[in-house]
Structures are given as structure tokens and as C-alpha cells.
Amino acid sequence: DGAIAVGLPADVAKQGVAIGTSWNYNTAEGAQARALQECLSFQDAPPDTRKLCKVLQTFKRACVAVSIDPEAGTPGVGWAVAPVKADAEAAATRICKSTAGRSREIFCKLSVTHCDGQ
């Protein structure tokens, strides 16, 4: 089992984003706890953003991907879960580009890609 937890403030450009993922856990509960722990301790986000962390999705035998614009003060971030790694990566990148805006979409980079049960 795997999970993704996200702390998503109203203004990602100003407040950042916190993300935690997990995979290959024996239970959904274990996966959720680990993803939440990772999100709450995400060092690239301020404490107020980390406080917003919540588990958004659990998954089994699927892949999770996160794409983000690494430049501080930019809004580009996307994540996705899909049965196939390439599909999760493509969806996360597409979402990042849509949130980044036209001037920053080329900077979206995959920062996480993991598959559960593989």
C-alpha cells in the first residue's frame, strides 16, 4: 500500500507546499501514517504550510509522481497516482505546468516517482 499527503495553502507561491509519499507498506494505515509524517517534516515548506498536511489518496499496486517548479516563490506543483509509472509522471507534470503558468511551465521537474508493489 502507498499514500500521498499534501499541505496545500491558498498561495503556493508565497507559502510553499509540503508533500509526503509512501509505498510498499503492509497496510493502508501504515502507508497513510508514513506519508503524513513525511509531509509534516517536509523541510522545504514553512511550519504553517506543514500544518495543513492531510492524506489525499491511498493506493495499491500503483505509482505516485510529484512534479514541482523548484524555484522558490513559484506556484507550479502537481501530483498524480496511476497504475502505470509513465502515466503518473505525465499527469503530475501536466498539472504542474497548468499551475505554474505559461512563463514557468518549462521548469516543472519530477521530484518523486515511486511504485507500490513493484
C-alpha positions in Angstrom: 0.0 0.0 0.0 1.1 3.6 -0.6 -0.2 7.1 0.1 0.3 10.7 -0.7 -0.2 13.6 1.8 -0.1 17.2 0.9 -0.1 20.5 2.7 -1.5 22.9 0.2 -2.0 26.6 1.2 -4.1 29.1 -0.8 -1.0 30.7 -2.2 1.7 28.2 -3.0 4.0 30.9 -4.5 4.1 32.6 -1.1 3.7 29.7 1.3 5.2 26.8 -0.5 3.8 23.3 -0.4 4.6 20.2 1.7 4.4 16.7 0.3 4.9 13.3 1.7 4.6 9.9 0.0 4.9 6.3 1.0 4.9 2.9 -0.8 5.3 -0.8 -0.2 3.6 -0.8 3.2 1.7 -3.8 4.5 -1.4 -1.8 5.4 -3.1 1.4 4.1 -3.0 2.8 7.7 0.8 2.3 7.8 1.2 4.0 4.4 -1.0 6.9 5.4 0.9 7.4 8.7 4.2 7.5 6.9 3.1 9.8 4.1 1.6 12.2 6.7 4.9 12.0 8.8 6.9 12.8 5.6 4.6 15.8 4.8 4.7 17.2 8.3 8.5 17.1 8.3 8.9 18.4 4.7 11.9 20.8 5.2 11.3 23.0 2.1 7.9 24.3 3.5 7.3 26.7 6.3 5.7 25.3 9.5 2.3 26.9 8.7 2.2 25.0 5.4 3.2 21.7 7.0 0.3 22.1 9.5 -2.0 21.8 6.5 -0.8 18.3 5.6 -3.5 15.7 5.1 -3.6 12.3 3.3 -5.2 12.8 -0.1 -5.1 9.4 -1.5 -4.0 5.8 -0.7 -3.2 3.3 -3.5 -2.2 -0.3 -4.0 -0.1 -1.6 -6.9 0.0 1.8 -8.5 2.6 4.6 -8.9 2.7 8.1 -7.4 4.5 11.0 -9.0 5.1 14.6 -8.0 6.3 17.4 -10.3 7.3 20.8 -9.0 8.8 24.0 -10.2 11.9 24.1 -7.9 12.3 27.9 -7.9 11.2 29.5 -4.7 8.2 31.8 -4.9 6.6 30.0 -7.9 3.2 28.2 -7.9 4.0 25.1 -10.0 3.1 21.8 -8.4 1.3 18.7 -9.4 0.9 15.1 -8.2 -0.9 12.0 -9.5 -1.5 8.4 -8.9 -1.9 5.9 -11.8 -1.5 2.2 -12.4 1.5 2.9 -14.8 4.6 4.9 -13.8 4.7 6.9 -17.1 1.0 7.8 -16.7 1.5 9.1 -13.2 4.6 11.1 -14.3 2.8 12.6 -17.3 -0.3 13.6 -15.2 1.8 15.1 -12.4 3.8 17.1 -15.0 0.7 18.3 -16.8 -0.8 19.5 -13.5 2.4 21.2 -12.5 2.5 23.0 -15.9 -1.1 24.2 -15.5 -0.4 25.6 -12.1 3.0 27.1 -13.0 1.6 29.3 -15.7 2.9 29.9 -19.2 6.2 31.6 -18.2 7.2 28.9 -15.7 5.8 25.7 -17.2 9.1 24.6 -18.7 10.7 24.4 -15.3 8.4 21.7 -13.9 10.5 18.7 -12.9 9.6 15.3 -11.5 10.8 15.2 -7.8 9.1 12.0 -6.8 8.3 8.8 -8.6 7.6 5.6 -6.7 5.5 2.5 -7.4 3.8 0.3 -4.8 4.2 -3.4 -5.0 6.8 -3.3 -7.8 
